[in-house]
């Protein structure tokens, strides 16, 4: 059950990055050491692994206090 919850948190974090990517990059998210950017078949691919985990942990802490 915990794995499903974490997958949901990571999925939501990826959606947040998709929608608010340029704005979050101004805050420094998306440029962490675990975030991957590369070009594949002429398209830029961005996989924000570290930033997604960070947002998930922040969300977890906020949820614990609420």
PQR file with spaces between the fields and no chain letter, atoms N, CA, C, O and H, PARSE charges and radii, in Angstrom:
ATOM       1  N    UNK     1       0.819   -1.194    0.000 -0.4000 1.5000
ATOM       2  CA   UNK     1       0.000    0.000    0.000 -0.0000 2.0000
ATOM       3  C    UNK     1       0.867    1.264    0.000  0.5500 1.7000
ATOM       4  O    UNK     1       0.507    2.256   -0.633 -0.5500 1.4000
ATOM       5  N    UNK     2       2.003    1.237    0.703 -0.4000 1.5000
ATOM       6  CA   UNK     2       2.888    2.397    0.719 -0.0000 2.0000
ATOM       7  C    UNK     2       3.502    2.664   -0.643  0.5500 1.7000
ATOM       8  O    UNK     2       3.738    3.816   -1.008 -0.5500 1.4000
ATOM       9  H    UNK     2       2.296    0.430    1.217  0.4000 1.0000
ATOM      10  N    UNK     3       3.764    1.596   -1.400 -0.4000 1.5000
ATOM      11  CA   UNK     3       4.348    1.766   -2.726 -0.0000 2.0000
ATOM      12  C    UNK     3       3.374    2.499   -3.638  0.5500 1.7000
ATOM      13  O    UNK     3       3.785    3.364   -4.411 -0.5500 1.4000
ATOM      14  H    UNK     3       3.572    0.661   -1.104  0.4000 1.0000
ATOM      15  N    UNK     4       2.114    2.172   -3.560 -0.4000 1.5000
ATOM      16  CA   UNK     4       1.098    2.837   -4.388 -0.0000 2.0000
ATOM      17  C    UNK     4       1.010    4.306   -4.015  0.5500 1.7000
ATOM      18  O    UNK     4       0.867    5.163   -4.888 -0.5500 1.4000
ATOM      19  H    UNK     4       1.780    1.469   -2.932  0.4000 1.0000
ATOM      20  N    UNK     5       1.094    4.604   -2.728 -0.4000 1.5000
ATOM      21  CA   UNK     5       1.048    6.002   -2.272 -0.0000 2.0000
ATOM      22  C    UNK     5       2.246    6.777   -2.812  0.5500 1.7000
ATOM      23  O    UNK     5       2.081    7.896   -3.299 -0.5500 1.4000
ATOM      24  H    UNK     5       1.210    3.909   -2.019  0.4000 1.0000
ATOM      25  N    UNK     6       3.451    6.202   -2.736 -0.4000 1.5000
ATOM      26  CA   UNK     6       4.637    6.880   -3.238 -0.0000 2.0000
ATOM      27  C    UNK     6       4.578    7.061   -4.750  0.5500 1.7000
ATOM      28  O    UNK     6       4.985    8.103   -5.264 -0.5500 1.4000
ATOM      29  H    UNK     6       3.585    5.294   -2.341  0.4000 1.0000
ATOM      30  N    UNK     7       4.082    6.070   -5.459 -0.4000 1.5000
ATOM      31  CA   UNK     7       3.935    6.224   -6.906 -0.0000 2.0000
ATOM      32  C    UNK     7       2.963    7.351   -7.229  0.5500 1.7000
ATOM      33  O    UNK     7       3.182    8.105   -8.177 -0.5500 1.4000
ATOM      34  H    UNK     7       3.752    5.223   -5.042  0.4000 1.0000
ATOM      35  N    UNK     8       1.902    7.471   -6.456 -0.4000 1.5000
ATOM      36  CA   UNK     8       0.954    8.565   -6.644 -0.0000 2.0000
ATOM      37  C    UNK     8       1.598    9.907   -6.388  0.5500 1.7000
ATOM      38  O    UNK     8       1.350   10.858   -7.130 -0.5500 1.4000
ATOM      39  H    UNK     8       1.725    6.858   -5.686  0.4000 1.0000
ATOM      40  N    UNK     9       2.426   10.012   -5.350 -0.4000 1.5000
ATOM      41  CA   UNK     9       3.110   11.264   -5.042 -0.0000 2.0000
ATOM      42  C    UNK     9       4.078   11.638   -6.161  0.5500 1.7000
ATOM      43  O    UNK     9       4.140   12.798   -6.567 -0.5500 1.4000
ATOM      44  H    UNK     9       2.628    9.240   -4.747  0.4000 1.0000
ATOM      45  N    UNK    10       4.826   10.669   -6.654 -0.4000 1.5000
ATOM      46  CA   UNK    10       5.771   10.938   -7.740 -0.0000 2.0000
ATOM      47  C    UNK    10       5.025   11.340   -9.007  0.5500 1.7000
ATOM      48  O    UNK    10       5.469   12.242   -9.719 -0.5500 1.4000
ATOM      49  H    UNK    10       4.775    9.727   -6.324  0.4000 1.0000
ATOM      50  N    UNK    11       3.907   10.693   -9.300 -0.4000 1.5000
ATOM      51  CA   UNK    11       3.110   11.032  -10.477 -0.0000 2.0000
ATOM      52  C    UNK    11       2.586   12.462  -10.374  0.5500 1.7000
ATOM      53  O    UNK    11       2.649   13.214  -11.347 -0.5500 1.4000
ATOM      54  H    UNK    11       3.546    9.960   -8.722  0.4000 1.0000
ATOM      55  N    UNK    12       2.077   12.838   -9.224 -0.4000 1.5000
ATOM      56  CA   UNK    12       1.570   14.201   -9.030 -0.0000 2.0000
ATOM      57  C    UNK    12       2.711   15.208   -9.148  0.5500 1.7000
ATOM      58  O    UNK    12       2.535   16.281   -9.724 -0.5500 1.4000
ATOM      59  H    UNK    12       2.025   12.227   -8.435  0.4000 1.0000
ATOM      60  N    UNK    13       3.880   14.867   -8.603 -0.4000 1.5000
ATOM      61  CA   UNK    13       5.031   15.761   -8.713 -0.0000 2.0000
ATOM      62  C    UNK    13       5.442   15.947  -10.171  0.5500 1.7000
ATOM      63  O    UNK    13       5.799   17.056  -10.570 -0.5500 1.4000
ATOM      64  H    UNK    13       4.023   13.995   -8.135  0.4000 1.0000
ATOM      65  N    UNK    14       5.398   14.884  -10.969 -0.4000 1.5000
ATOM      66  CA   UNK    14       5.713   15.006  -12.396 -0.0000 2.0000
ATOM      67  C    UNK    14       4.703   15.896  -13.116  0.5500 1.7000
ATOM      68  O    UNK    14       5.076   16.664  -14.003 -0.5500 1.4000
ATOM      69  H    UNK    14       5.109   13.984  -10.645  0.4000 1.0000
ATOM      70  N    UNK    15       3.428   15.797  -12.741 -0.4000 1.5000
ATOM      71  CA   UNK    15       2.423   16.678  -13.333 -0.0000 2.0000
ATOM      72  C    UNK    15       2.669   18.134  -12.960  0.5500 1.7000
ATOM      73  O    UNK    15       2.498   19.029  -13.787 -0.5500 1.4000
ATOM      74  H    UNK    15       3.126   15.173  -12.021  0.4000 1.0000
ATOM      75  N    UNK    16       3.068   18.366  -11.726 -0.4000 1.5000
ATOM      76  CA   UNK    16       3.378   19.737  -11.289 -0.0000 2.0000
ATOM      77  C    UNK    16       4.542   20.284  -12.102  0.5500 1.7000
ATOM      78  O    UNK    16       4.505   21.432  -12.545 -0.5500 1.4000
ATOM      79  H    UNK    16       3.207   17.639  -11.054  0.4000 1.0000
ATOM      80  N    UNK    17       5.574   19.473  -12.301 -0.4000 1.5000
ATOM      81  CA   UNK    17       6.717   19.934  -13.090 -0.0000 2.0000
ATOM      82  C    UNK    17       6.332   20.210  -14.532  0.5500 1.7000
ATOM      83  O    UNK    17       6.862   21.137  -15.145 -0.5500 1.4000
ATOM      84  H    UNK    17       5.605   18.540  -11.941  0.4000 1.0000
ATOM      85  N    UNK    18       5.439   19.440  -15.071 -0.4000 1.5000
ATOM      86  CA   UNK    18       5.011   19.670  -16.451 -0.0000 2.0000
ATOM      87  C    UNK    18       4.286   21.002  -16.589  0.5500 1.7000
ATOM      88  O    UNK    18       4.497   21.736  -17.554 -0.5500 1.4000
ATOM      89  H    UNK    18       5.009   18.687  -14.574  0.4000 1.0000
ATOM      90  N    UNK    19       3.433   21.307  -15.621 -0.4000 1.5000
ATOM      91  CA   UNK    19       2.632   22.527  -15.705 -0.0000 2.0000
ATOM      92  C    UNK    19       3.412   23.769  -15.300  0.5500 1.7000
ATOM      93  O    UNK    19       3.301   24.815  -15.939 -0.5500 1.4000
ATOM      94  H    UNK    19       3.262   20.711  -14.837  0.4000 1.0000
ATOM      95  N    UNK    20       4.196   23.652  -14.245 -0.4000 1.5000
ATOM      96  CA   UNK    20       4.869   24.819  -13.683 -0.0000 2.0000
ATOM      97  C    UNK    20       6.380   24.776  -13.857  0.5500 1.7000
ATOM      98  O    UNK    20       7.100   25.417  -13.092 -0.5500 1.4000
ATOM      99  H    UNK    20       4.287   22.802  -13.726  0.4000 1.0000
ATOM     100  N    UNK    21       6.871   24.046  -14.832 -0.4000 1.5000
ATOM     101  CA   UNK    21       8.302   23.856  -15.036 -0.0000 2.0000
ATOM     102  C    UNK    21       9.127   25.120  -15.118  0.5500 1.7000
ATOM     103  O    UNK    21      10.083   25.269  -14.357 -0.5500 1.4000
ATOM     104  H    UNK    21       6.286   23.525  -15.453  0.4000 1.0000
ATOM     105  N    UNK    22       8.793   26.046  -16.019 -0.4000 1.5000
ATOM     106  CA   UNK    22       9.614   27.263  -16.119 -0.0000 2.0000
ATOM     107  C    UNK    22       9.608   28.097  -14.831  0.5500 1.7000
ATOM     108  O    UNK    22      10.633   28.667  -14.459 -0.5500 1.4000
ATOM     109  H    UNK    22       8.016   25.926  -16.637  0.4000 1.0000
ATOM     110  N    UNK    23       8.477   28.168  -14.164 -0.4000 1.5000
ATOM     111  CA   UNK    23       8.395   28.955  -12.932 -0.0000 2.0000
ATOM     112  C    UNK    23       9.195   28.296  -11.807  0.5500 1.7000
ATOM     113  O    UNK    23       9.863   28.980  -11.031 -0.5500 1.4000
ATOM     114  H    UNK    23       7.644   27.705  -14.467  0.4000 1.0000
ATOM     115  N    UNK    24       9.125   26.955  -11.722 -0.4000 1.5000
ATOM     116  CA   UNK    24       9.859   26.237  -10.680 -0.0000 2.0000
ATOM     117  C    UNK    24      11.368   26.283  -10.913  0.5500 1.7000
ATOM     118  O    UNK    24      12.139   26.240   -9.954 -0.5500 1.4000
ATOM     119  H    UNK    24       8.582   26.399  -12.352  0.4000 1.0000
ATOM     120  N    UNK    25      11.801   26.371  -12.178 -0.4000 1.5000
ATOM     121  CA   UNK    25      13.230   26.465  -12.463 -0.0000 2.0000
ATOM     122  C    UNK    25      13.812   27.765  -11.947  0.5500 1.7000
ATOM     123  O    UNK    25      14.989   27.818  -11.590 -0.5500 1.4000
ATOM     124  H    UNK    25      11.174   26.406  -12.956  0.4000 1.0000
ATOM     125  N    UNK    26      13.007   28.816  -11.903 -0.4000 1.5000
ATOM     126  CA   UNK    26      13.474   30.081  -11.330 -0.0000 2.0000
ATOM     127  C    UNK    26      13.744   29.934   -9.838  0.5500 1.7000
ATOM     128  O    UNK    26      14.569   30.660   -9.284 -0.5500 1.4000
ATOM     129  H    UNK    26      12.051   28.774  -12.193  0.4000 1.0000
ATOM     130  N    UNK    27      13.053   28.996   -9.178 -0.4000 1.5000
ATOM     131  CA   UNK    27      13.260   28.735   -7.755 -0.0000 2.0000
ATOM     132  C    UNK    27      14.415   27.764   -7.505  0.5500 1.7000
ATOM     133  O    UNK    27      14.811   27.555   -6.358 -0.5500 1.4000
ATOM     134  H    UNK    27      12.383   28.406   -9.628  0.4000 1.0000
ATOM     135  N    UNK    28      14.952   27.177   -8.559 -0.4000 1.5000
ATOM     136  CA   UNK    28      16.068   26.245   -8.413 -0.0000 2.0000
ATOM     137  C    UNK    28      15.681   24.790   -8.547  0.5500 1.7000
ATOM     138  O    UNK    28      16.559   23.930   -8.627 -0.5500 1.4000
ATOM     139  H    UNK    28      14.630   27.347   -9.491  0.4000 1.0000
ATOM     140  N    UNK    29      14.393   24.485   -8.575 -0.4000 1.5000
ATOM     141  CA   UNK    29      13.966   23.098   -8.766 -0.0000 2.0000
ATOM     142  C    UNK    29      14.093   22.745  -10.240  0.5500 1.7000
ATOM     143  O    UNK    29      13.873   23.591  -11.107 -0.5500 1.4000
ATOM     144  H    UNK    29      13.680   25.183   -8.510  0.4000 1.0000
ATOM     145  N    UNK    30      14.435   21.536  -10.514 -0.4000 1.5000
ATOM     146  CA   UNK    30      14.642   21.112  -11.894 -0.0000 2.0000
ATOM     147  C    UNK    30      16.106   21.156  -12.289  0.5500 1.7000
ATOM     148  O    UNK    30      16.476   20.734  -13.385 -0.5500 1.4000
ATOM     149  H    UNK    30      14.614   20.849   -9.810  0.4000 1.0000
ATOM     150  N    UNK    31      16.939   21.669  -11.392 -0.4000 1.5000
ATOM     151  CA   UNK    31      18.373   21.739  -11.660 -0.0000 2.0000
ATOM     152  C    UNK    31      19.160   21.010  -10.580  0.5500 1.7000
ATOM     153  O    UNK    31      20.348   21.270  -10.391 -0.5500 1.4000
ATOM     154  H    UNK    31      16.638   22.012  -10.502  0.4000 1.0000
ATOM     155  N    UNK    32      18.506   20.109   -9.879 -0.4000 1.5000
ATOM     156  CA   UNK    32      19.168   19.347   -8.822 -0.0000 2.0000
ATOM     157  C    UNK    32      20.030   18.244   -9.428  0.5500 1.7000
ATOM     158  O    UNK    32      19.838   17.887  -10.590 -0.5500 1.4000
ATOM     159  H    UNK    32      17.541   19.899  -10.032  0.4000 1.0000
ATOM     160  N    UNK    33      20.976   17.696   -8.663 -0.4000 1.5000
ATOM     161  CA   UNK    33      21.896   16.682   -9.200 -0.0000 2.0000
ATOM     162  C    UNK    33      21.241   15.385   -9.670  0.5500 1.7000
ATOM     163  O    UNK    33      21.914   14.595  -10.332 -0.5500 1.4000
ATOM     164  H    UNK    33      21.131   17.986   -7.719  0.4000 1.0000
ATOM     165  N    UNK    34      19.995   15.123   -9.374 -0.4000 1.5000
ATOM     166  CA   UNK    34      19.350   13.898   -9.830 -0.0000 2.0000
ATOM     167  C    UNK    34      18.407   14.100  -11.001  0.5500 1.7000
ATOM     168  O    UNK    34      17.785   13.144  -11.462 -0.5500 1.4000
ATOM     169  H    UNK    34      19.448   15.764   -8.835  0.4000 1.0000
ATOM     170  N    UNK    35      18.290   15.324  -11.489 -0.4000 1.5000
ATOM     171  CA   UNK    35      17.406   15.630  -12.613 -0.0000 2.0000
ATOM     172  C    UNK    35      18.141   15.387  -13.929  0.5500 1.7000
ATOM     173  O    UNK    35      19.296   15.783  -14.082 -0.5500 1.4000
ATOM     174  H    UNK    35      18.796   16.101  -11.114  0.4000 1.0000
ATOM     175  N    UNK    36      17.475   14.743  -14.866 -0.4000 1.5000
ATOM     176  CA   UNK    36      18.109   14.327  -16.117 -0.0000 2.0000
ATOM     177  C    UNK    36      17.467   15.069  -17.279  0.5500 1.7000
ATOM     178  O    UNK    36      16.243   15.125  -17.398 -0.5500 1.4000
ATOM     179  H    UNK    36      16.537   14.422  -14.742  0.4000 1.0000
ATOM     180  N    UNK    37      18.309   15.636  -18.134 -0.4000 1.5000
ATOM     181  CA   UNK    37      17.864   16.262  -19.385 -0.0000 2.0000
ATOM     182  C    UNK    37      18.675   15.665  -20.531  0.5500 1.7000
ATOM     183  O    UNK    37      19.896   15.535  -20.438 -0.5500 1.4000
ATOM     184  H    UNK    37      19.303   15.590  -18.038  0.4000 1.0000
ATOM     185  N    UNK    38      17.982   15.303  -21.613 -0.4000 1.5000
ATOM     186  CA   UNK    38      18.686   14.822  -22.800 -0.0000 2.0000
ATOM     187  C    UNK    38      17.796   15.006  -24.006  0.5500 1.7000
ATOM     188  O    UNK    38      16.593   15.235  -23.881 -0.5500 1.4000
ATOM     189  H    UNK    38      16.990   15.409  -21.688  0.4000 1.0000
ATOM     190  N    UNK    39      18.407   14.901  -25.189 -0.4000 1.5000
ATOM     191  CA   UNK    39      17.697   15.051  -26.455 -0.0000 2.0000
ATOM     192  C    UNK    39      17.577   13.674  -27.089  0.5500 1.7000
ATOM     193  O    UNK    39      18.564   12.953  -27.227 -0.5500 1.4000
ATOM     194  H    UNK    39      19.385   14.715  -25.290  0.4000 1.0000
ATOM     195  N    UNK    40      16.342   13.315  -27.478 -0.4000 1.5000
ATOM     196  CA   UNK    40      16.084   12.010  -28.073 -0.0000 2.0000
ATOM     197  C    UNK    40      15.208   12.206  -29.306  0.5500 1.7000
ATOM     198  O    UNK    40      14.078   12.684  -29.201 -0.5500 1.4000
ATOM     199  H    UNK    40      15.540   13.902  -27.366  0.4000 1.0000
ATOM     200  N    UNK    41      15.720   11.844  -30.450 -0.4000 1.5000
ATOM     201  CA   UNK    41      15.009   11.967  -31.725 -0.0000 2.0000
ATOM     202  C    UNK    41      14.535   13.402  -31.963  0.5500 1.7000
ATOM     203  O    UNK    41      13.426   13.624  -32.448 -0.5500 1.4000
ATOM     204  H    UNK    41      16.638   11.456  -30.535  0.4000 1.0000
ATOM     205  N    UNK    42      15.381   14.369  -31.618 -0.4000 1.5000
ATOM     206  CA   UNK    42      15.060   15.763  -31.867 -0.0000 2.0000
ATOM     207  C    UNK    42      14.141   16.411  -30.842  0.5500 1.7000
ATOM     208  O    UNK    42      13.728   17.557  -31.020 -0.5500 1.4000
ATOM     209  H    UNK    42      16.283   14.188  -31.223  0.4000 1.0000
ATOM     210  N    UNK    43      13.817   15.698  -29.782 -0.4000 1.5000
ATOM     211  CA   UNK    43      12.950   16.251  -28.730 -0.0000 2.0000
ATOM     212  C    UNK    43      13.724   16.310  -27.428  0.5500 1.7000
ATOM     213  O    UNK    43      14.508   15.413  -27.118 -0.5500 1.4000
ATOM     214  H    UNK    43      14.153   14.767  -29.637  0.4000 1.0000
ATOM     215  N    UNK    44      13.499   17.368  -26.669 -0.4000 1.5000
ATOM     216  CA   UNK    44      14.116   17.475  -25.347 -0.0000 2.0000
ATOM     217  C    UNK    44      13.291   16.681  -24.347  0.5500 1.7000
ATOM     218  O    UNK    44      12.071   16.827  -24.273 -0.5500 1.4000
ATOM     219  H    UNK    44      12.862   18.096  -26.921  0.4000 1.0000
ATOM     220  N    UNK    45      13.967   15.843  -23.584 -0.4000 1.5000
ATOM     221  CA   UNK    45      13.315   15.016  -22.564 -0.0000 2.0000
ATOM     222  C    UNK    45      13.862   15.442  -21.213  0.5500 1.7000
ATOM     223  O    UNK    45      15.075   15.546  -21.029 -0.5500 1.4000
ATOM     224  H    UNK    45      14.959   15.724  -23.643  0.4000 1.0000
ATOM     225  N    UNK    46      12.963   15.688  -20.268 -0.4000 1.5000
ATOM     226  CA   UNK    46      13.341   16.124  -18.930 -0.0000 2.0000
ATOM     227  C    UNK    46      12.723   15.175  -17.920  0.5500 1.7000
ATOM     228  O    UNK    46      11.502   15.027  -17.869 -0.5500 1.4000
ATOM     229  H    UNK    46      11.978   15.603  -20.418  0.4000 1.0000
ATOM     230  N    UNK    47      13.559   14.533  -17.117 -0.4000 1.5000
ATOM     231  CA   UNK    47      13.106   13.606  -16.080 -0.0000 2.0000
ATOM     232  C    UNK    47      13.559   14.139  -14.723  0.5500 1.7000
ATOM     233  O    UNK    47      14.714   13.951  -14.340 -0.5500 1.4000
ATOM     234  H    UNK    47      14.550   14.654  -17.159  0.4000 1.0000
ATOM     235  N    UNK    48      12.663   14.800  -13.995 -0.4000 1.5000
ATOM     236  CA   UNK    48      13.052   15.441  -12.731 -0.0000 2.0000
ATOM     237  C    UNK    48      12.977   14.485  -11.533  0.5500 1.7000
ATOM     238  O    UNK    48      12.110   14.638  -10.672 -0.5500 1.4000
ATOM     239  H    UNK    48      11.725   14.952  -14.306  0.4000 1.0000
ATOM     240  N    UNK    49      13.870   13.515  -11.479 -0.4000 1.5000
ATOM     241  CA   UNK    49      13.825   12.526  -10.412 -0.0000 2.0000
ATOM     242  C    UNK    49      14.044   13.147   -9.036  0.5500 1.7000
ATOM     243  O    UNK    49      13.219   12.969   -8.140 -0.5500 1.4000
ATOM     244  H    UNK    49      14.574   13.391  -12.179  0.4000 1.0000
ATOM     245  N    UNK    50      15.132   13.865   -8.860 -0.4000 1.5000
ATOM     246  CA   UNK    50      15.457   14.432   -7.546 -0.0000 2.0000
ATOM     247  C    UNK    50      14.442   15.486   -7.121  0.5500 1.7000
ATOM     248  O    UNK    50      14.045   15.531   -5.956 -0.5500 1.4000
ATOM     249  H    UNK    50      15.802   14.010   -9.588  0.4000 1.0000
ATOM     250  N    UNK    51      14.024   16.322   -8.043 -0.4000 1.5000
ATOM     251  CA   UNK    51      13.051   17.358   -7.707 -0.0000 2.0000
ATOM     252  C    UNK    51      11.698   16.749   -7.354  0.5500 1.7000
ATOM     253  O    UNK    51      10.997   17.267   -6.485 -0.5500 1.4000
ATOM     254  H    UNK    51      14.346   16.285   -8.990  0.4000 1.0000
ATOM     255  N    UNK    52      11.325   15.662   -8.016 -0.4000 1.5000
ATOM     256  CA   UNK    52      10.062   14.997   -7.703 -0.0000 2.0000
ATOM     257  C    UNK    52      10.086   14.391   -6.305  0.5500 1.7000
ATOM     258  O    UNK    52       9.100   14.461   -5.572 -0.5500 1.4000
ATOM     259  H    UNK    52      11.895   15.241   -8.722  0.4000 1.0000
ATOM     260  N    UNK    53      11.207   13.801   -5.943 -0.4000 1.5000
ATOM     261  CA   UNK    53      11.332   13.243   -4.596 -0.0000 2.0000
ATOM     262  C    UNK    53      11.277   14.361   -3.566  0.5500 1.7000
ATOM     263  O    UNK    53      10.638   14.213   -2.524 -0.5500 1.4000
ATOM     264  H    UNK    53      12.009   13.744   -6.538  0.4000 1.0000
ATOM     265  N    UNK    54      11.939   15.477   -3.848 -0.4000 1.5000
ATOM     266  CA   UNK    54      11.917   16.608   -2.925 -0.0000 2.0000
ATOM     267  C    UNK    54      10.508   17.163   -2.746  0.5500 1.7000
ATOM     268  O    UNK    54      10.094   17.439   -1.621 -0.5500 1.4000
ATOM     269  H    UNK    54      12.457   15.597   -4.694  0.4000 1.0000
ATOM     270  N    UNK    55       9.777   17.328   -3.827 -0.4000 1.5000
ATOM     271  CA   UNK    55       8.401   17.815   -3.734 -0.0000 2.0000
ATOM     272  C    UNK    55       7.525   16.801   -3.007  0.5500 1.7000
ATOM     273  O    UNK    55       6.651   17.187   -2.231 -0.5500 1.4000
ATOM     274  H    UNK    55      10.114   17.103   -4.741  0.4000 1.0000
ATOM     275  N    UNK    56       7.745   15.519   -3.245 -0.4000 1.5000
ATOM     276  CA   UNK    56       6.991   14.485   -2.545 -0.0000 2.0000
ATOM     277  C    UNK    56       7.240   14.503   -1.042  0.5500 1.7000
ATOM     278  O    UNK    56       6.313   14.335   -0.250 -0.5500 1.4000
ATOM     279  H    UNK    56       8.455   15.206   -3.875  0.4000 1.0000
ATOM     280  N    UNK    57       8.494   14.707   -0.656 -0.4000 1.5000
ATOM     281  CA   UNK    57       8.810   14.786    0.771 -0.0000 2.0000
ATOM     282  C    UNK    57       8.203   16.028    1.411  0.5500 1.7000
ATOM     283  O    UNK    57       7.717   15.972    2.541 -0.5500 1.4000
ATOM     284  H    UNK    57       9.247   14.844   -1.300  0.4000 1.0000
ATOM     285  N    UNK    58       8.230   17.140    0.701 -0.4000 1.5000
ATOM     286  CA   UNK    58       7.607   18.361    1.215 -0.0000 2.0000
ATOM     287  C    UNK    58       6.116   18.151    1.367  0.5500 1.7000
ATOM     288  O    UNK    58       5.534   18.561    2.371 -0.5500 1.4000
ATOM     289  H    UNK    58       8.625   17.186   -0.217  0.4000 1.0000
ATOM     290  N    UNK    59       5.486   17.520    0.390 -0.4000 1.5000
ATOM     291  CA   UNK    59       4.064   17.214    0.469 -0.0000 2.0000
ATOM     292  C    UNK    59       3.746   16.283    1.626  0.5500 1.7000
ATOM     293  O    UNK    59       2.716   16.433    2.284 -0.5500 1.4000
ATOM     294  H    UNK    59       5.958   17.187   -0.426  0.4000 1.0000
ATOM     295  N    UNK    60       4.629   15.319    1.878 -0.4000 1.5000
ATOM     296  CA   UNK    60       4.426   14.392    2.987 -0.0000 2.0000
ATOM     297  C    UNK    60       4.493   15.122    4.334  0.5500 1.7000
ATOM     298  O    UNK    60       3.681   14.872    5.225 -0.5500 1.4000
ATOM     299  H    UNK    60       5.466   15.198    1.344  0.4000 1.0000
ATOM     300  N    UNK    61       5.456   16.010    4.468 -0.4000 1.5000
ATOM     301  CA   UNK    61       5.590   16.776    5.712 -0.0000 2.0000
ATOM     302  C    UNK    61       4.384   17.674    5.926  0.5500 1.7000
ATOM     303  O    UNK    61       3.874   17.777    7.041 -0.5500 1.4000
ATOM     304  H    UNK    61       6.116   16.213    3.744  0.4000 1.0000
ATOM     305  N    UNK    62       3.925   18.324    4.864 -0.4000 1.5000
ATOM     306  CA   UNK    62       2.750   19.189    4.978 -0.0000 2.0000
ATOM     307  C    UNK    62       1.525   18.366    5.346  0.5500 1.7000
ATOM     308  O    UNK    62       0.717   18.796    6.169 -0.5500 1.4000
ATOM     309  H    UNK    62       4.340   18.240    3.958  0.4000 1.0000
ATOM     310  N    UNK    63       1.375   17.188    4.748 -0.4000 1.5000
ATOM     311  CA   UNK    63       0.222   16.331    5.032 -0.0000 2.0000
ATOM     312  C    UNK    63       0.255   15.823    6.473  0.5500 1.7000
ATOM     313  O    UNK    63      -0.800   15.649    7.084 -0.5500 1.4000
ATOM     314  H    UNK    63       2.031   16.839    4.079  0.4000 1.0000
ATOM     315  N    UNK    64       1.424   15.586    7.017 -0.4000 1.5000
ATOM     316  CA   UNK    64       1.534   15.115    8.404 -0.0000 2.0000
ATOM     317  C    UNK    64       1.054   16.183    9.389  0.5500 1.7000
ATOM     318  O    UNK    64       0.451   15.863   10.414 -0.5500 1.4000
ATOM     319  H    UNK    64       2.281   15.727    6.520  0.4000 1.0000
ATOM     320  N    UNK    65       1.326   17.458    9.071 -0.4000 1.5000
ATOM     321  CA   UNK    65       0.931   18.541    9.969 -0.0000 2.0000
ATOM     322  C    UNK    65      -0.526   18.935    9.807  0.5500 1.7000
ATOM     323  O    UNK    65      -1.093   19.571   10.696 -0.5500 1.4000
ATOM     324  H    UNK    65       1.815   17.718    8.238  0.4000 1.0000
ATOM     325  N    UNK    66      -1.133   18.576    8.706 -0.4000 1.5000
ATOM     326  CA   UNK    66      -2.555   18.899    8.501 -0.0000 2.0000
ATOM     327  C    UNK    66      -3.354   17.751    9.003  0.5500 1.7000
ATOM     328  O    UNK    66      -4.583   17.780    8.941 -0.5500 1.4000
ATOM     329  H    UNK    66      -0.672   18.059    7.984  0.4000 1.0000
